[in-house]
Each structure stands twice: as C-alpha cells, then as structure tokens.
Amino acid sequence: MWGVWGTAIGLRPSIHAAAKARKDLPVSITSLYDKINHTEPGMVRALVQGSAERLEPVLQPMRHGQVATVPGYRVRILDGNHLAGALST
C-alpha cells in the first residue's frame, strides 16, 4: 500500500506514478490496481484508525494550541495542499 500512502500525502501525483517510480515493483501495475480495487473498505478504515491512534501524541498538544516539539529540532508545519509544488522545485 506504499503507493496509496505516497499518493495520499502528495509525494506522487498518482498511484500509477508511484508504481512507475519504484524500480523493484514485484507485480504488474494491473495487479496493483486489482489489489487496490478489491481492498475491503473495513481494511482501509482500520489502517486510517491505526494511523490516527499512533499520531494522537502528536495531535493532542496541537488541539490545545501547543506545538509538539523534540528538543534540539525546529518545528515546521507543512500544508499538504502545497506539497506537490514544493517537491517539484
């Protein structure tokens, strides 16, 4: 499901582009789309819920107007709407 996530967060413009960019793709692009098309909605829901649960420690401070920080690092917030433009420059 790496192609779906890469597409969802804006690293690739499409699943097809993500698949073509991967040199070691062990299946055909048709097989990849068949797998995606037959993925149960409940499975996708579970993946999203699991991701949300793991991100909760990061999101919680943001909900209270605080920024979750790691000592020694600067925090930058990226707007996903502009990721594609930022990556192409």
Long-range contacts (C-beta under 8 A, 24 or more apart in sequence): 1-47, 3-32, 4-36, 9-80, 9-83, 10-80, 10-83, 10-84, 10-87, 11-83, 11-87, 13-84
